């Protein structure tokens, strides 16, 4: 009898006994997306920011982005991934996957290897604190930057990531944030704004001396960001499917619309369109479409991009010219405001009942725009408030640990490249 059963078993098709394996198409796409998102920080964001500061501080910005990327990667391995995506509770994950304990090369997360999901999410953890560098560029001690950014990753990014993407309380409410409107852009924008307020304005703020030293470098970095953002948003589908394709499409449309909207306003207001304006409008369009990219169609992507260019332009002028806040590289008015606007608009254009502007449905048990917008607003306010409070407290603590957050006036005038790293960006 036993031999007969064995013979029958051997005649059965092999797939009947095959264990679940990763989908090769999905895996290939997320491998590509992971590389694209890391490319956004190194070198995309680094070049974008470095070109916007003065030549005496170009290396300091590149160094800060590079060092943050390295430190964030180690934190993500040690406990960051586990705290963000471990089961835990509604507020934070647990330590069950520290050092990827129990995760092997064949362990799956959905249809892809979990180590790949780990790596894809790592690139988001890298770029988020690096975005904040623009808020305090050219005046903060390197030691203060590192401690603030890396501890901020633990205290702000990890909990918010768990709330939204790790099954936490905002995910349970049905918050729509496809690729990081709250998790990345609001947290980084608010953190940068708080840092700018606590550290204070650069010496000579408001003068003509504080101008970008190399817009060619900035435009090159902007192009890298645009291309990399396809992995950022398209990869967040975690599959090679129509969701990823649509996310890429609306991302591109929004970036183009944001660029032209910002350029047109500048042209009309100041008589000439600027290169800095068109690339900043691009980032505004990209940041604003990010939370909505998986839930809206191309017509909505066009509207979101146009609104991003207009709203972020006027918020930038408000913060810099009226409120006199030296958010050096416009992190809050572009990323923070863009993240807020995009998260809100995701709750509008996700509706399947808007004709050409229709989206792909509501989150959780929400069945109407009003219900979804309530959840979106709760998410915006909660992430904004939590980030602001924790960032402020952390900066105060770091100030004590490093004997002040800011370099001396003499060092600031000399430049951070020589003072902090004993190197020059240009030896001409």
C-alpha positions in Angstrom: 0.0 0.0 0.0 2.8 2.4 1.0 4.6 1.6 -2.3 1.5 2.3 -4.3 1.0 5.7 -2.6 4.6 6.6 -3.3 4.2 5.7 -7.0 1.1 7.8 -7.3 2.9 10.7 -5.6 5.8 10.5 -8.0 3.4 10.8 -11.0 1.8 14.0 -9.7 2.9 17.3 -11.3 5.9 18.9 -9.5 4.1 22.2 -8.7 1.8 20.3 -6.3 4.7 20.0 -4.0 6.5 23.3 -4.7 6.8 25.7 -1.9 5.8 29.4 -2.4 8.5 31.3 -4.2 9.1 34.9 -5.0 7.5 36.4 -8.2 10.4 37.1 -10.5 8.7 40.0 -12.2 7.8 41.8 -8.9 11.3 41.0 -7.5 13.0 42.4 -10.6 11.0 45.6 -10.4 11.6 46.2 -6.7 15.3 45.5 -7.1 15.3 48.3 -9.7 13.2 50.6 -7.6 15.5 50.1 -4.6 18.5 51.2 -6.7 16.5 54.2 -8.0 15.4 55.4 -4.6 19.0 55.2 -3.2 20.1 57.1 -6.3 17.8 59.8 -5.2 19.9 60.5 -2.1 23.3 59.5 -3.5 23.9 61.5 -5.6 20.6 63.1 -6.5 19.6 65.0 -3.4 23.2 65.5 -2.5 23.9 67.3 -5.8 20.6 69.2 -5.6 21.4 70.6 -2.2 25.1 71.1 -2.7 24.6 73.4 -5.7 22.3 75.6 -3.7 24.8 76.5 -1.0 27.8 78.7 -1.3 31.1 77.2 -2.6 32.6 77.2 0.9 30.0 74.8 2.1 29.5 72.5 -0.8 31.4 69.6 0.7 29.7 70.0 4.1 26.3 69.3 2.5 27.6 66.3 0.5 29.3 65.0 3.6 26.1 65.3 5.7 23.9 63.5 3.1 26.5 60.7 2.8 27.1 60.2 6.5 23.3 60.2 7.2 22.8 57.6 4.5 25.4 55.4 6.2 24.2 55.8 9.7 20.5 55.4 8.8 21.4 52.1 7.0 22.9 50.6 10.1 20.1 51.8 12.3 17.6 50.2 9.9 19.5 46.9 10.2 19.9 46.9 14.0 16.3 47.6 15.0 14.8 50.2 12.6 13.1 47.7 10.3 11.7 45.7 13.2 10.4 48.8 15.0 8.7 50.1 11.8 7.3 46.8 10.4 7.3 44.4 13.4 3.9 43.5 14.8 4.2 45.4 18.1 1.2 47.6 18.8 -0.7 50.5 17.2 2.1 53.0 18.0 5.4 51.1 17.4 6.7 47.7 16.2 8.8 45.3 18.3 12.3 43.9 18.3 11.4 40.5 16.8 13.4 41.2 13.6 16.5 42.9 15.0 19.4 42.3 12.6 16.9 40.5 10.4 16.6 37.7 12.9 14.7 34.8 11.3 14.7 36.4 7.8 16.6 34.4 5.2 17.0 34.8 1.5 14.0 32.7 0.8 11.7 34.4 3.3 8.9 36.2 1.6 7.1 39.5 2.1 4.1 39.2 -0.2 5.5 38.2 -3.6 9.1 39.4 -3.1 12.0 38.3 -0.8 11.7 40.0 2.6 15.3 41.0 2.4 14.4 43.0 -0.7 11.4 44.6 1.0 13.8 45.5 3.9 16.2 47.1 1.4 13.6 49.0 -0.4 12.2 50.5 2.8 15.8 51.2 4.0 16.2 53.7 1.1 13.2 55.6 2.4 14.7 55.7 5.8 17.9 57.1 4.3 16.4 59.9 2.3 13.9 61.2 4.9 16.5 62.6 7.5 18.8 63.6 4.6 16.0 65.9 3.3 16.2 67.9 6.5 19.8 68.9 5.8 18.3 71.7 3.6 16.7 73.4 6.6 19.9 74.1 8.5 22.5 74.1 5.8 25.7 76.2 6.1 25.5 76.8 9.9 25.0 73.6 12.0 27.9 71.6 13.5 28.6 68.3 11.8 28.3 66.5 15.2 24.9 68.1 15.9 23.7 67.2 12.4 24.6 63.5 12.8 23.1 63.1 16.3 20.0 65.0 15.5 19.3 63.3 12.1 20.0 59.7 13.3 18.2 60.0 16.7 15.3 61.7 14.9 15.1 58.7 12.6 14.5 56.5 15.6 12.1 58.8 17.5 10.1 60.3 14.6 10.5 58.3 11.4 10.1 54.8 12.8 6.9 55.5 14.8 5.2 57.4 12.0 6.3 54.7 9.5 4.7 52.1 11.7 1.5 54.2 12.1 1.0 54.4 8.4 2.7 51.5 6.7 3.4 49.0 9.5 -0.2 48.3 10.5 -0.4 51.1 13.1 -3.4 53.2 14.1 -3.4 55.4 11.0 -3.3 52.4 8.8 -6.2 50.9 10.7 -8.2 54.1 10.2 -7.6 53.9 6.4 -5.2 56.7 5.8 -4.1 57.0 2.2 -0.4 57.6 1.9 0.9 55.5 -1.0 4.6 56.5 -1.0 5.3 58.9 1.8 3.3 62.1 2.0 3.1 61.8 5.8 5.9 59.4 6.5 8.6 61.2 4.4 7.6 64.7 3.4 5.6 66.0 6.3 8.1 64.6 8.8 11.1 65.9 7.0 9.5 69.2 6.2 8.4 69.9 9.8 11.7 68.6 11.2 13.6 71.0 8.9 11.3 73.9 9.8 11.7 73.4 13.6 15.5 73.0 13.1 15.6 76.3 11.1 13.7 78.1 13.9 15.9 76.7 16.7 19.2 77.1 15.0 18.4 80.6 13.7 19.1 82.3 10.4 22.4 82.3 8.6 24.6 85.4 9.0 23.6 88.0 6.5 20.3 86.4 5.8 18.3 88.5 3.3 21.4 89.8 1.5 22.4 89.0 -2.0 25.4 87.0 -0.8 23.4 83.9 0.1 22.9 82.7 -3.5 23.5 79.2 -5.0 27.1 78.7 -6.2 26.4 76.1 -8.8 23.0 75.8 -10.4 24.4 73.4 -13.0 25.0 70.9 -10.2 21.5 71.6 -8.8 19.8 70.9 -12.2 21.8 67.7 -12.5 20.6 66.6 -9.1 17.1 67.6 -9.9 17.1 65.3 -13.0 18.4 62.4 -10.8 15.6 63.1 -8.4 12.9 63.0 -11.1 14.1 59.7 -12.5 14.6 58.2 -9.1 11.1 59.2 -8.1 9.7 56.6 -10.5 11.2 54.0 -8.1 10.0 55.9 -5.1 6.4 56.0 -6.1 6.2 53.2 -8.7 8.1 50.9 -6.4 5.6 51.5 -3.6 3.1 49.2 -5.4 5.6 46.5 -4.4 4.6 44.7 -7.6 5.2 45.0 -11.3 1.6 45.7 -12.2 -0.9 48.4 -13.3 -0.7 50.2 -9.9 3.1 50.7 -10.4 2.6 51.9 -14.0 -0.1 54.4 -13.1 1.9 55.6 -10.2 4.8 56.3 -12.6 2.5 58.1 -15.0 0.9 60.4 -12.5 4.3 61.1 -10.9 5.7 62.3 -14.2 2.7 64.4 -15.1 2.6 66.1 -11.7 6.3 66.9 -11.9 5.9 68.5 -15.3 2.9 70.4 -14.2 4.5 71.6 -11.0 7.6 72.8 -12.9 5.6 74.8 -15.4 3.3 76.3 -12.9 6.2 77.6 -10.7 8.0 78.8 -13.8 4.9 80.7 -15.1 4.3 82.4 -11.8 7.9 83.6 -11.6 7.8 84.7 -15.2 4.8 86.8 -14.6 5.8 88.1 -11.2 9.5 88.9 -11.8 9.7 89.2 -15.6 12.0 86.2 -16.2 11.7 82.5 -15.5 14.5 81.1 -13.4 16.2 77.7 -13.6 16.0 77.4 -9.8 12.3 78.0 -10.0 11.6 75.3 -12.6 13.5 72.6 -10.7 12.0 73.7 -7.4 8.5 73.4 -9.0 9.5 69.9 -10.1 10.3 68.8 -6.6 7.0 70.4 -5.4 5.1 68.4 -8.0 6.9 65.2 -7.1 6.5 65.6 -3.4 2.8 66.5 -3.6 1.8 63.6 -5.9 3.7 61.1 -3.7 0.9 60.2 -1.2 -1.8 60.1 -3.9 0.2 58.4 -6.7 -1.3 55.0 -6.2 -4.9 56.2 -5.8 -5.5 58.7 -8.6 -5.5 58.9 -12.4 -3.6 61.1 -14.8 -6.1 64.0 -14.9 -6.0 64.2 -11.2 -2.2 64.0 -11.4 -2.2 67.1 -13.6 -4.4 69.1 -11.2 -2.3 68.0 -8.2 0.9 69.1 -10.0 -0.5 72.5 -10.9 -1.7 73.1 -7.4 1.6 72.0 -6.0 3.5 74.6 -8.1 1.2 77.4 -7.1 0.7 76.6 -3.4 4.4 75.8 -2.7 5.6 78.9 -4.6 3.5 81.2 -2.4 4.4 79.3 0.8 8.1 79.6 0.0 7.7 83.4 -0.4 5.6 83.6 2.7 8.2 81.8 4.9 11.3 83.4 3.5 10.1 87.0 2.8 7.3 87.7 5.2 8.1 85.4 8.2 11.9 85.7 7.6 12.6 82.0 8.5 15.8 80.8 7.0 14.7 77.3 5.9 17.8 77.5 3.7 16.8 75.2 0.8 13.0 75.4 1.2 12.4 72.0 2.8 9.2 72.9 4.6 7.4 75.0 1.9 8.2 72.4 -0.8 8.3 69.0 1.0 6.2 69.8 4.1 3.5 71.8 2.4 3.6 69.5 -0.6 3.2 66.5 1.6 0.2 68.1 3.4 -1.4 69.2 0.2 -0.9 65.8 -1.5 -2.2 63.8 1.5 -5.3 66.0 1.6 -5.9 65.8 -2.2 -5.5 62.0 -2.1 -8.7 61.9 -0.1 -10.5 63.9 -2.8 -9.2 62.4 -6.0 -9.3 58.8 -4.8 -13.1 58.9 -5.3 -14.3 56.7 -8.1 -17.2 59.1 -8.9 -15.4 62.1 -10.3 -15.6 61.4 -14.0 -12.3 62.0 -15.7 -10.7 62.8 -12.3 -11.9 59.5 -10.8 -9.5 57.5 -8.6 -9.5 54.0 -7.3 -11.4 54.0 -4.1 -11.3 54.9 -0.5 -9.2 53.5 2.4 -10.4 51.3 5.2 -14.1 51.4 5.7 -14.5 54.9 4.3 -17.1 55.3 1.6 -17.2 59.0 0.8 -14.9 61.9 0.3 -15.9 63.5 3.5 -15.1 60.4 5.5 -11.8 59.9 3.8 -10.9 63.6 4.2 -11.5 63.3 7.9 -9.0 60.5 8.2 -6.5 62.4 6.0 -6.8 65.5 8.2 -6.3 63.4 11.3 -3.2 61.9 9.8 -1.8 65.3 8.7 -2.4 67.0 12.1 -1.1 64.0 14.1 2.1 63.6 12.1 2.7 67.4 12.0 2.2 67.8 15.8 4.2 64.7 16.8 7.1 65.6 14.5 7.2 69.2 15.7 7.2 68.4 19.4 9.7 65.6 19.2 12.0 67.5 16.9 12.1 70.5 19.1 12.8 68.5 22.3 15.5 66.5 20.5 17.2 69.7 19.2 17.3 71.0 22.8 18.9 67.8 24.0 21.5 67.7 21.2 22.4 71.3 21.8 23.4 70.4 25.4 25.3 67.3 24.2 27.3 69.2 21.5 27.7 72.5 23.4 25.4 74.3 21.0 24.0 73.3 17.7 25.6 76.1 15.7 29.1 76.8 14.6 30.7 80.0 15.7 30.4 83.2 13.6 34.0 82.9 12.6 33.6 79.3 11.4 30.4 80.2 9.5 32.1 83.1 7.7 35.1 80.9 6.9 32.9 78.1 5.6 32.1 74.6 6.9 34.2 72.8 4.3 37.6 73.9 5.8 36.4 74.3 9.4 34.7 70.9 9.7 36.5 68.7 7.2 39.8 70.5 6.3 39.0 70.2 2.6 37.8 72.4 -0.2 35.2 71.6 -2.8 37.2 73.6 -5.4 40.9 74.1 -5.5 41.3 76.7 -8.3 
